[in-house]
Every structure is written in C-alpha cells, then in structure tokens.
C-alpha cells in the first residue's frame, strides 16, 4: 500500500508542477491545485479500502481452508455408503 501512496504522491507533484508551469490564470491554477489535492486524497482512500478488502478476503478464505482441512472426510464417506448386510 505504501508503494501506491508514494506513486499517488509523485503523480500529484507532477500534476501540480504542470499547473504551475502552464496555467497562467491564478484563480484557475488555485482551483486546479485543489482538484489535484482532492483527487490524491480520494485515490489514497480508494487504495486503502481495496487493500483492506483484499486482506480480509484472504484471511477469511484461509480460515475456511483450514476448517476444510480439519474435516473428517472418511467419516462423511461412511455415512453415505450403504451398509451391506451379511447373509
């Protein structure tokens, strides 16, 4: 996640430098800089949410796999197998 935050910050710096360099109208430059800041904040929150979601999914899937590994399949198979009668 931290690598993505760094990437987002680097993109934000690039966008701000672009605005400083090419946007001559001060009001427009200020508005675009605010937009860049809000966009970076949103992107970081989205990345964190996605990361947290994936972490939770992996943890829960691991728990389910461990539970399935403890299941006694032999006993289950015996309950479904018909008993043969001795004659």
N, C-alpha and C positions, 0 to 999 in steps of 0.2 A: 504494500500500500504506500509506503514511504517513497518508493521509486516513482510511483504515479503522481504523488503530491509534488515531487521535485519537477517532474515533467510538466505538470499543470502550471507550476510557478514559472518555469522557463518560458512556456508559451505566453503566459501573462506578461512577462517582462518584454518579450518580443512584440506583443501587440501594443503595449504602452509606448515602446520606442517608436513603433510605426506611427502611432497617433502623434507623438511629439514631433516627429520628423516631417510628416506630410500634411497634417491638419493645421491650417494657419488660423482658423477662427477659434478664439479662446473658449467661447461658450460650447461650441461643438466638441472641442478637444476635451473639455472637462466632462461633458456628458458621455463621450465615448470611453473615457478612462473609468468612469463609474460603471459603465456597462461591462468593461473588461474585469473589474473587481468583482462584480456580482456574478458574472459568468464563471470566474475561477472558484468562487465560494460554492456555487451550485455544483460545479464539477467535482470538487473535493468531497462534498456531501454524498453525491451520487456514487462515487468510487468507494467511499466508506460503507455505504449501505450495501452495495454489491458485494464487497469483501466480507462484511458481516453475514450476509445471507449465505454466501458460499461456505463460510466457516461453519455455520450452524447446520447446513445441509450435510456437509462431510461428517461432522460429529455425530449427527443422528443416524446417518447411514452406517457409520462404523459401529454404533451401538446395536443397530438391527442385525448387522452381520455377525457380531459377537454373540448375540442371543441365538441366532440361527445355528451357529456353530455348536452351541450347548445342547441343542435339541437332540433327543434320542430317536433317531430315525429307525433303529431296529425295533424298538417297542411300537412305534407307529405302524411299521410294516406288519408286525404280528397281529395288530388289531384289525387290519384289513384283510388278512389272509384267512380264508375259511378253514376251520378245524376239520381235519379228516377223521372220520370215525373208524374205529377198528372193528372189523367183522370177524 
